[in-house]
Amino acid sequence: MKITIGCDHGALALKAAVKDVLKEFPDVEVDDVGTYTEDSVDYPDIAEKICAKVTSGESTFGIALCGTGIGISIACNKIHGIRAALCGDVYSAKMSRHHNNANVLAMGGRVTGPGPAGEIVRAFLTEQFDGGRHERRVNKIMALESK
């Protein structure tokens, strides 16, 4: 499984912590698309890089990080084929996979500590989509892209 991760300057420390958690998964390859310094960058640019890898099939999932997670999750969700879930707790991360088949996890470096973020990432990567009635709903969500 390949995970593409990226952040703006507001989540550089959280990205490092998440990358440490990803090392726990022997089958996970990490593709870090930046940023790599505390110099200011625009999170929509990072979102675009992450989502391009997910929509092309090059990566299974994306992890998108900014100061709050809000801006980068909005940017990700503007990209056709992306279902980004902003998660600040484990339950939301689980449900984003079970019910929404999220393919990008978003978190905020200024609002989510490394411990909780690690648990959120573990939940996101280990849960599966339930399908069934949720498949119909996800299809309706994706159909909104063409309106």
Stockholm file with secondary structure:
# STOCKHOLM 1.0

chainA/1-147         MKITIGCDHGALALKAAVKDVLKEFPDVEVDDVGTYTEDSVDYPDIAEKICAKVTSGESTFGIALCGTGIGISIACNKIHGIRAALCGDVYSAKMSRHHNNANVLAMGGRVTGPGPAGEIVRAFLTEQFDGGRHERRVNKIMALESK
#=GR chainA/1-147 SS CEEEEEECGGGHHHHHHHHHHHTTCTTCEEEECCCCSSSCCCHHHHHHHHHHHHHTTSCSEEEEEESSSHHHHHHHHTSTTCCEEECSSHHHHHHHHHTTCCSEEEEETTTSCHHHHHHHHHHHHHCCCCCTHHHHHHHHHHHGGGC
#=GC SS_cons         CEEEEEECGGGHHHHHHHHHHHTTCTTCEEEECCCCSSSCCCHHHHHHHHHHHHHTTSCSEEEEEESSSHHHHHHHHTSTTCCEEECSSHHHHHHHHHTTCCSEEEEETTTSCHHHHHHHHHHHHHCCCCCTHHHHHHHHHHHGGGC
//
